[in-house]
Amino acid sequence: MRRTLKALTLLALIGLVIGGGGFLYVQAKVQAPGSHDLDVRVRIEPGSGVSAIAAQLHDEGLVSNGLLVRLWARYSGQHTRLRAGEYEVPAHASIAQVLTLLESGKTYVRKLTLPEGLTVTEAMLVIQDAEGLTGEVTHIPGDGEMLPETYHYAWGDTRADLVARMTADMAALVQTQWVARADGFVLKSPRELVTLASIVEKETGIAAERPQVAGVFLNRLRKGMRLQSDPTVVYALTNGSGALGRALTRDDLKIDSPYNTYRVKGLPPAPIANPGRDSLLAVMNPAVTDALYFVADGSGGHVFARTLDEHNRNVAKWRKFKSQSLGK
């Protein structure tokens, strides 16, 4: 009954305004620029009626008169077509423009960037903290199953759906690359591709180096040499929880784990992180090199070597540089 009276009252007001010659006045008011100087985000909850929306727009400073919102929405027929969601209202948008935006359903697009090289534990923390996502992820992917990328989503989208997109994108990329592999490719499965790509990802943050690093590891695999990759030891020590927080020691390199590539020949049993697109492509398209070793060069990159003697000299230079840096 109350709702009926409210509707009748509003219709009466509309009639008075229009019948009294005030239509042009109302039209001018709803088309006049708004007073807000900045773009403003507003979230319309599901089930909100035009009265609640008008009140919310007024309370959030987007319109100066909630009654005009209700009048114009009913006059234009938009009162039944306003859609829930998060919207970004442009600075100085008029009442008419705000209503048209809410009718369009063109909600504000949020972005979440999943950085390269995160373990699944670290990735899930990023997703958990993303503003606007809802629900829990009941199926946690394994390491290497989520593609690091920038993803778009809307307020109210579920974490489970976003994770599903990440895993689907990774699976599609890996499959596309795997079917295009060269004859005689040393890796035996898509899982091995992702595993080696994850090691390459953790070994260097310099994109230009990734094909060289991949080439070294592929050379070592062909020769039956241990990979001797420090990031695999870190993964073993932390159980995949993230960074170790300190430098590796000689004792660390002795840890009994299938992920310790100083002790185990070949690849570890699974990826140690979520590799990015560039690392996957580097493994599929490695640099043509006869290098078998590399070590940090002190500038953020690495220096590569073909022989153990050459490598040992490079290691000595790195240790000297490190010692001098610590002494400063």
Secondary structure, 3 states (H helix, E strand, C coil): CHHHHHHHHHHHHHHHHHHCCCHHHHHHHHHCCCCCCCCEEEEECCCCCHHHHHHHHHHCCCCCCHHHHHHHHHHHCHHHCCCCEEEEECCCCCHHHHHHHHHHCCCCCEEEECCCCCCHHHHHHHHHHCCCCECCCCCCCCCCCCCCCEEEECCCCEHHHHHHHHHHHHHHHHHHHHHCCCCCCCCCCHHHHHHHHHHHHHHCCCHHHHHHHHHHHHHHHHCCCCCCCHHHHHHHHHCCCCCCCCCCCCCHHHCCCCCCCCCCCCCCCCCCCCCCHHHHHHHHCCCCCCCCEEEECCCCCEEEECCHHHHHHHHHHHHHHHHHHHHC
